[in-house]
Amino acid sequence: MAASVCRVGSTVGRALAKTHRPILLSLRRGQASVSYAQSLSGAPETRLTTLDNGLRVASEETGHATCTVGLWIGAGSRYESEKNNGAGFFLEHMAFKGTKKHPQTALEQQVESMGAHLSAYTSREHTAYYMKTLTKDLPKAVELLSEVVQSCSLNEAEIEQQRSVVLRELEEVESNLQEVCLDLLHATAFQGTALGHSVLGPSSKAVMLYISLKALMLIWCVSSTGVSHDELVGLAKSHFSGVSFEYEGDAVPVLSPCRFTGSEVRMRDDAFPLAHIAIAVEGASAASPDIVPLMVANAIIGSYDLTYGGGKHLSSRLARLAVEDNLCHSFQAFHSSYSDTGLLGIYFVADKNNIDDMMHWSQNAWMNLCTTVTESDVARGRNALKASLVGQLNGTTPICDDIGRHILNYGRRIPIAEWDARIDAVTPKMVRDICCKYIYDKCPAVAAVGEFCCTFSLFTARMQLMLQLFSVTCPSFSPPGPIEQLPDYNRMRSAMYWLRF
């Protein structure tokens, strides 16, 4: 029996070794695995088809036993007004409460019987509904998704029940101070514009609901991985051909331009030892050619957490300083890109006595990018960025999400090999020039948050502050004051350039 198993194994090995697909590892004795460049060139192709009604169908065939299929929609909190802000998040919760054909219990039984995972998310510009299931169950998955999106059953009892669920979830958000801090950063950076809206919305808006879902769905994209493209196109025609992409009268939603404002918002509680702080400048849009050099610049700054084992031997200069001088508990460089703008920044969590030093060295890292970045820094950033891009695509669900967002942002799926070529084209001079364009002598937006004691609700303060930023009348409140060690805004602004003689 053992001999037969060995013979079968060697036969399979010889068959795989004879194949010419570079994505497969060679099983020949003594032969190394395929190179990085070969693995990129052997990645499956993403196929794209546009139906007569404007629906775009994109897929990548991997040959796996499982697949992910979903609908990516070009609508989010940016399309909402002050009156209905948070309605998209509310609708996301209502989507799985049953359809006209399948009540909630029947819908749940259908998904469970397939062993599938049905989920959704809402962001500032995108909404997605997707399902991960076995490849053989793709037709049923597409049918259920089409019902969830097009035939969602809404009644007063379910809306009332879900309203309390959403309100509880909104209250729980205050435990995630990173999300609160970044929401406040958007609120102050894009104050008076639609991008300043929170995805969750204020609690007072949880009573509202979209009257017309179609009025917000500008762009649809059906995305899938691990399935036949022709089969997916046929299923899309069968279940979504009746969706109209024409608007009645003046119902076409138009995105208003978003204005970046250098400003700050602070919330303080001296009893809490840690401060959550984010500083950002206006970044590049998703389709801007400057996006890749900025991504390399962020990779040079890197990230850090107390759990990292590298200590003072970490590659990032800011991370080494954080370890040697105990500047912070964690930090990360981020770039949130949107259709016409973005936020390029650094978020960190620090002890209340180290806020000033951490802010100084964070801005110093920015100035180094603008003036003294070297070839070795850029080479390290390029390698880190490549590893991050490849590492994110570690399953059918992240690949499917990547396809959907690319179709909405770029009109096509950018292959990983093209990303690799763009990253290799980045030079130190390019990083310096692009960083000077976006960072040097620019007004930053700053958000600082400390957790509040039980007598003051962080959730309430956050929502009231956002309403004030949008000039909406709200009850007054009195938080304990600004973050103690955070420098004055004028001092942070003066650190956005260097005086050299």
N, C-alpha and C positions, 0 to 999 in steps of 0.2 A: 504494500500500500504506500509506504514511504517513497519507494522508488518511482511509483506511478505519479505521485504528487510532484516529485522532483522533475520528472520528465515533462509533466504539464507546465510546471513553472518555467523550465528552460525553453519550452516551445513558445510560451507567451512572451518571454524575454526576447527571443530571436525575432518574433513578429513585430514587437514594438521597436526593436533596434533597427529594423529595416525600413521603418516609416521615415518619411522626410519632413514631418511636422516638427519644427524646432521647439514647440511648446512642450513636447514630451521629453522627459529625461531619458537619456540613453542608458540601457541596462548592460551594455557591453562591458566586459571585465576591464578595469583599468582606464576607462574613458571618463573624462570629466563631464559634468552636467553642461547644459547649454549656457551660452553667455547671456548677459543682460540684454544686449542688443537683439539677439536672436529671439529671446522670449517676447520682446516688444513687437517685433515684426510678425510673430506667430499668433498674436492676440486675435480673437475672433472679430470679424467685421460687424459694424453696426449698420443695419439697413433701415432706410427711412422711406415711407410711402405716405402721400397726402391724398385723402379721400375727397370725393366731390364736394362734400359739405365743409371742407377745411380741416377736418380732424386729421392730425398727423400720427402715424403709427410707426414706432421705432422698436427694433428688437436686436438682440445679440444672441446667437445660437451657440451654446456652450456644450451641449450634449449631456448635461447633468440630469440626474433623476428628479431634481426639484427645480422649480422656477418661481420667479416673482413677476407679477403682472399688476399694473396700476394705472391710474389716471392722474396726470399732473396738469394742474389748471393754473393759468396765469392770473390769479386773483388772491388777495390777502388783505391784511389790515390796512394796507396803503390805499385800497379802494374804498375804504369805509369813511364815513363822515364822523364828526364829533357826536352826532345823535345816535348812530348805530354802531359805534366802535365796540368791538368784542362780539358782534353778531356772528362773524365767521367762525370764531372759536366755539360759540354756542351751537352753531349748526353742525360743526364737526362732531359734537357730542350727541346730537340728535340723529346723525346719519345711520347709526347702527341700532336704532330702536325699532326697526321693522320697516318693511316696504308694503306696498299695496298687495303684493302677491304673497309675501312671507312675513307674518307677524314676528315680533322680536324673538320669541321662543323657537319658532321654526327656522328663522335665519341663523340663530346660534347653533341649532342642531345640524343644519346643513354644513356650516363651517367646521364644526367639530367632527362630523362624520368623514370629512375629507382630510382631517388632521392638518388643517390649514391655519394660518395666522392672518387675521384681517385687522388692519390698522389704518390710521390716518394722521396727518399733521397739518397745521396751518402756520405759515410764516408771514412776513410782511408783504411779500409779493407772490407767494406760491401757496397752493393748497394741493394736497395729495391724498388719494385713497388707493391703497394697494393691498395685495394678498400674496402670501407665500404659500405654495402648495406643491403637490407632486405634479410633474409635467403632464401626466395622463389626465389630470383633472383640470387642465387649462380651460376647456369650454365652459365648465360649470363655474369656474372662478370669474371669467369674464361676464357671464350671465348675472352672477350675484353683484358684481361691481356695478354693472349697468343699472340694476334695480336700485342699489343703494344711492347712486348719484341722481338718477332720473325719476325714481318713483318712491322717494322716501315718504313714509307715512307719518304725518304730524297731526296730533290731536291735543286738545287742551290739557288733558290729564297727564300725558307724557311730558309736555312742555313744562307744566308746573312741577312735576317730579324732577325733571332734569335741571330746572333752574336752581333748586336747592343744592344739587350735586355740583353744579358749576360754581356756585357761591362758596361752597366748602373748599373746592379746589383752588379758587382764587385766594382764599385765606391761607391755604397751605403754601402758597408761593413764597410767602415771606420767609420761610425757612431756607430758601435757596437765595442767598444774598448775592451770588454772582449774577443770577438772572435779574434780580431787582436792580443791581448796580448798572447793568448794561441797558435795561429798560429806561432807567433815568438818564443814562448817557444819550440815548436816542431822543428822549423827550427834550433835553436841553440843547443838543446839537442841531436838531431839526425842528426846533420850536416854531409853532405856527404853521407847520406843514404836515402833510399826511404821513410822512415817515416817522414823525414823532409819536404816532399812535402806538399804544401797546397792542400786541397780538391778543392778549387776554381781555383787555378793556377794563374800564372801571366797573365796580360791582353794581352801580346804579343802572348800567346798561344791560345787565344780564336778563332784564325783563323783555328785551326787544329781540326781534327775529327778522331775518330777511323776508321781504314780501315776494321778491322775484329772484330766484337763484340765477337764472340765465343772464340777468342784467349785469352780473359781475364776472361771468366766465368769458374772458377775452380770448384765451388760447387754450385749446385742449391738446393733450398729447397722451396717447396710449403707449406705454413703455413696458417692455418685458425682456427677461433674460432666460436662456435655456430652452427656447421653443423655436419652432419653425416660423419664419417670418410670413410666409404665405398663409399658414394656418391662422396666425394672429390677425392678418389683414382681413381674412374672411370672417372671423368672429367679430371684428370691429364693424365691418359693414352690416353684419346681421343685427347687432345690438345697438349701434350708435348712428346708423344712417339717418334716423329720424331727427337727430339733434340739429337744430337750425343755428347758424352762425350769423344770422341777419337780425338787426335790432329794429325795433319799432320806433319811429319818430326820432326823438332826441335822447333815446335811452342809452346810447353808446357812452360808457364811462371813459372819461379822459383823465389821464394822470396829470395833476398839476405839478409844476416844477418844484423841487425841494431845495430850500435855501439852508446852507450850513451857517450856524452862528457860533462863534467862539464865545463860550460862556461856561458857567459852573453851577453845580447844585450840591449842597452838603447836608448831611443828616448826622447828628452826633449823639453819642451816649458814652460818657467817660467810664461807665461801669463795665463796658465790654472791651476786652483787651485787644481785639483785632479790628482792623479797618479794611474795608473792601473798596478799592479805588481804581478808576479807569480814566485814562487820559487818551484823547484821540484827536486826529485832524481829519479833514475831508480827504477821502481816498478816491481811487479810480473806480469807474463803473465796471460791471462784469465783462463787457465786451471791449474795454479799452486796451490798447496795446501796451499800456504801462502796467497792466495787472501782474505780468510775470516778474519784472524786476522788483516790484513791491513785495511779491510773494517770496522772492529770494532774500530781500532785505529782512523780512519778518523771520525767515529761517535762520538768518545770521544772529538775530537777537535771541531766538529760540524760546525755551520755556524751562521752568524749574519748579520742583516740589521738594519738600523736606524728605519725602520717601525715596528720592533719587539716591543711588549709591555711589555716584561718581565723585561727590564732594568737590574739592577745589581743583580737580582734574577734568571737570566738565569742559566741553569745547566752547560753549558760549561765554564770552567775557562777562556779561551781566550776571550769568549764573554763578561764575566763580566768585564775583564780588559778593553776591547774595550769600554764598556759603562762608566766605572768609570773614565778612563783617556782620553776618547774621542780619541781613537787611530785611528779609521777608520770609514768609512761610511758603509762598508760591507766587509765580508770575507767568504770564503767557502773552506773546504778541499775537494780535488778531487783525484780520481784515474782513469786514463784512461788506460785500459788494452787492449793489443793486443795479437796476437797469440804467440809471443815469448818474449815480453817485456812489459813495461808499464811506466807510469809517475805518481808518487805519489807526490802531492804537495798541496800548499795553494795559493789561489788567493785572493787578497784584493784590495780595492779601498780606498785610504787614502788622507788626506790633505797633501800638500807638506811639511808642518812643522812637520808631525807626521810619516813620512816614516821610519825613523831610529828606533823609538820606536816600531812601529808595526812589523817591520822585526825582531827586537830583541825578542819580546814576541812570535812571530810565531815560531822562531827557538827554543825558550825556551820550547814551548809546545811539539815540537818534542823530545827534550832531556828528558822531563818528561816521555814521552811514553817509551823511551829507558831505563829509570833508576828507576823511582819512581811511576809508575802507580799502583793504588790500586784496590782492589776487587770492591769497590763501583764505581770507574770510569769505570771498565770493565762491570759491571752489567748495568750501565746507557747506555754505548755504545751498549751493546747487545740489550737492549730494543729499543733504537733509531733506530738501524739498522733493526730490525724486523718490526717496524712500517713503515719505509721507503720502505722496499721491498714489504710489503703487500699493502701500499698506492699507489704504482706505478701501480699496476694491477687493475685499476679502470674502465676498459672498454674493449670491444673486440679488439680495435686497439692496446693499449699497451700490452695486453696479446698476441696478434698475433705477435707483434714485439719481445716480449720476447721469444716466441717459436722459431721464425726464427733465432735469434741471438744465442740461446742456441744450436740449431742443428748445426750451423756452427762452434761454438766455442768448444762444448763438444761432439758432435755427438748424443746428446739426450737432452730432456727437463728435467732439474733438478727440481723435485717437490718442492713446497714451504715448505713442511714438512721436506724435506732433508736439505734445507737451514737452517731451524729453528734448526735442530739437530746440524748442523755444527757450527752455531753461539753459541749455548749453550755449546759446547765443548771448546770454547775459554776461557783460563784462563789468569790471570795477567802475569804469567811467560811466557806464550806463546806470549803475546803481546810484552813484553819486549825483548824476544829473537828475534822475527821476525823483530821488529822495529830496533834493533841493527844491524841485518843483512842488512837491506835496507837503514837505515837512518844514523846511528851513524858513524861519521868520513868518510862520503861519500862526494864527490864533487857535489855540486848542480848546476843545470841550472837555470838561472835567466833571466826573461824578464821584462822590465819596459817600459811603454808607457805613454806619455802625448799627448793630442790632439794638432794638429798643427794649426797654423794660416792659413789664406787663401792663403798666399804666398808659402805655402809648403804643398804638398799633402801627407797625411799619407798613402794613398793607394800606391802612387808611391814609397814612401820610403820603405814601407813594402816589396813590390815586388822586388825592387832593392837590398835590403838587403838580401832577400832570394836567389836571383841570385848570389850575392857575396859569400854567404855561400857555394853555390854549385860550386864555381869557374867558374862562367859564366861571360863573359865580359859584362859590362853594363856601361852606363854613370855615371859619378861621381856626388855626391850631397853632400851638406854640411848642415846637420841639426844643430840646435843651440848648441848641446852639450849633455852631459850625464844628467840623472836625478840628481838634486842638492843634495837632502838629502839621496839618496840611498847609503848605505855604500859601501866601496870598496870591490871588490870581495874577496880579501884575508881575509878581516875581516869577511865577511859572511861565508867563508870557515872555519875559525877558530872557528866560533860559532856552528859548526857541531859536536863538542865534548866538554866535560867538563874536566878541570884539577882539580883533587881533592887530597888534602894532608891530 
